[in-house]
């Protein structure tokens, strides 16, 4: 069972002010390739899973930004850690 929800907004520094969208797409692909449950929202992406695993995915996302040409990256992260278990659905079902 998932013990954490982690939301991340990744902000790569781009060359010559180019669009960040291709970079963000690469970051989301890192999440997708990890196999964890996630949801993309307009300003951030939320992942559900083991806290340690989710933090390692964030590290991989940052490394990927550098690999694709960003000189640095800002990652804004929100973490809900609940050892007895938590899901995105538990927090949002009343709104759906």
N, C-alpha and C positions, 0 to 999 in steps of 0.2 A: 504494500500500500504506500502511496505517495505520502511523504512527510513534509513536503514543501511546495509552495507556489513561488515562482521567481519571474518577475517581469523585468524586461530589459529594453532600453532604448539605446541603440548603438549609433554613435555620431562620428563617422570617420572624417578625417581631414582629407579633402580631395585636391587633386592637382588643378590649378588654375580655376577654382570655383566650379568645377563640373558637378553634375547632379550626383547626389548620394544614393539615388535609387538602385543603380546596379550593385553598389557595395552592400546596401541593406539586403538586396536579394541574395547575395552571397552569404551573408550572415544568417539569414533565415534558412538557407540550404544546409548550413552546418547543423542547425536545430533539427531540420527534417531528416537528415542523414543519421542523426543520433537515435531516432526511434521513439523519443519521448513524446508524450501528448503535449500539444501546444495550440495556441490560438493567436493569430495575427490581428492586431487592432491598429487603428490609424496612427497612434503615437508610440506604441510599444508592442512587444510580443510577450505573452505569458506562457511559461512552461510549468508542467506538473511532474513531480517525481522525487527522487532521492536528492536531498540537498547537496551532497558531495558531487553527485553526477551533474546536477544542474550548474554548479559552480565551475566544473571542469569544461562544460559546454561553453560557458561564457569565456573562459580562457581561450578555447579553440576559436571562438568567433573573433576575438580580438586578434589572434595570430593570423587568421584568414584575411582580415582587413589589411594587415601589413603585407601579406603575400600578394594581394591584388593591387597594391600600389599606394595605399594610404600611408602617410608619414607618421600619423599618430591617431589615437582613437579615444573618444570619451564614451564610457559606458555608464548609463544611469540605471541603477538596479534597485528593485524593491523585492524584499524577501518576506514571505510568511512561512515561518517554521512552526510546525505543529506535530510533535513526535507521535501523537496517537492517530494521525492521518488527516488529510485534507484533500479536497478536490476542487477544481474550478467550478464544477456544477453546484457543489454545496453553497458556494457564495453567490452564484448568479441565477439559480433556477427560478426564483420568484420573479425575476425580470424577463423571463422568456415565455 
